[in-house]
Amino acid sequence: MAKHLLLVDDSRVARMVLKRTILEVAPDSTFAEAGDGDEALKLLADDTFDMAILDFHMPGMTGLELLEEIRKSNKDLKVSLLTANIQTEIRDRATALDAGFIEKPINKTKLEGLL
């Protein structure tokens, strides 16, 4: 089944790597990309996604702050927070907001369970 995914990361290279890895698992997927939280919120207002994958460390709002904004208007969107920051408090907050947690570096095995 094809998925329409929102990838949010301030690094274009990181988004490219994530997209390539996702296509190995779900080759029919389509993508929208955002480089920060504000851009992501605009895309979410204009389109419907099956899932959003959010980097934690971004300029402006963090991925966790973006997740909190998303949950104000969309409680059902499948969201995963992607980060190398594995602090318990971040993981617990993401879980409380009904989001998955993916540790960097990303690989095919980590994505297979999400998609």
C-alpha positions in Angstrom: 0.0 0.0 0.0 1.3 3.4 -1.0 1.9 5.9 1.8 1.9 9.7 1.6 4.5 10.9 4.1 5.6 14.2 5.5 9.4 14.3 6.3 10.5 17.2 8.5 14.2 17.8 9.0 16.3 21.0 8.7 18.9 18.9 6.8 18.1 18.4 3.1 20.7 15.6 3.0 19.0 13.9 6.0 15.6 14.1 4.2 17.2 12.6 1.1 18.6 9.7 3.1 15.4 9.1 4.9 13.4 9.1 1.7 15.8 6.7 0.0 15.6 4.3 3.0 11.8 4.5 3.1 11.6 3.7 -0.6 13.5 0.5 0.1 10.7 -0.6 2.4 7.7 1.1 0.8 8.6 1.8 -2.9 5.2 3.3 -3.8 5.4 6.0 -1.1 5.1 9.7 -1.9 6.5 12.6 0.0 6.2 16.2 1.0 9.2 17.7 2.8 9.6 20.6 5.2 12.8 22.1 6.6 11.3 23.4 9.8 8.2 23.3 12.0 6.4 26.3 10.5 6.7 24.9 7.0 5.5 21.5 8.2 2.4 23.1 9.8 1.6 24.8 6.5 1.9 21.5 4.6 -0.3 19.7 7.2 -3.0 22.4 6.7 -3.0 21.9 3.0 -2.6 18.2 2.6 -3.5 14.8 4.2 -0.7 12.5 5.2 -0.6 8.9 6.4 2.4 9.6 8.6 4.8 12.4 9.6 8.4 11.8 10.6 9.9 14.7 12.6 13.5 15.4 13.3 14.0 16.4 16.9 16.7 19.1 16.6 15.6 21.9 14.2 15.9 25.7 14.3 12.8 27.4 15.6 10.6 24.7 17.1 11.9 21.3 18.0 10.3 18.2 16.7 8.7 17.7 20.1 7.2 21.2 20.0 6.0 20.5 16.4 4.4 17.3 17.6 2.6 19.2 20.3 1.2 21.7 17.7 0.2 18.8 15.4 -1.8 17.1 18.2 -3.8 20.3 18.9 -5.6 19.8 15.5 -4.8 16.2 14.5 -4.9 13.5 17.1 -5.0 10.7 14.5 -2.0 11.3 12.4 0.7 8.7 12.8 3.8 10.5 13.9 7.3 9.4 14.7 10.1 11.5 16.3 13.5 10.9 14.7 16.5 11.7 16.8 19.9 10.7 18.1 18.8 12.3 21.4 17.6 9.3 23.5 16.8 11.1 26.7 14.1 9.4 28.7 12.1 12.6 29.2 11.9 13.2 25.4 10.9 9.6 24.7 8.3 9.8 27.5 6.8 13.0 26.1 6.7 11.6 22.6 4.9 8.5 23.9 2.4 10.6 25.9 1.6 12.4 22.6 1.0 9.1 20.9 4.1 9.3 18.7 6.7 6.7 17.9 10.4 7.2 18.6 13.1 6.3 16.0 16.7 6.5 17.0 19.3 7.8 14.5 20.9 6.6 12.5 17.9 5.4 10.5 18.0 2.1 8.7 15.7 -0.2 6.8 15.1 -2.4 9.8 13.9 0.5 12.0 11.5 1.7 9.3 10.0 -1.7 8.5 8.1 -1.7 11.8 6.8 1.8 11.3 5.5 1.7 7.8 
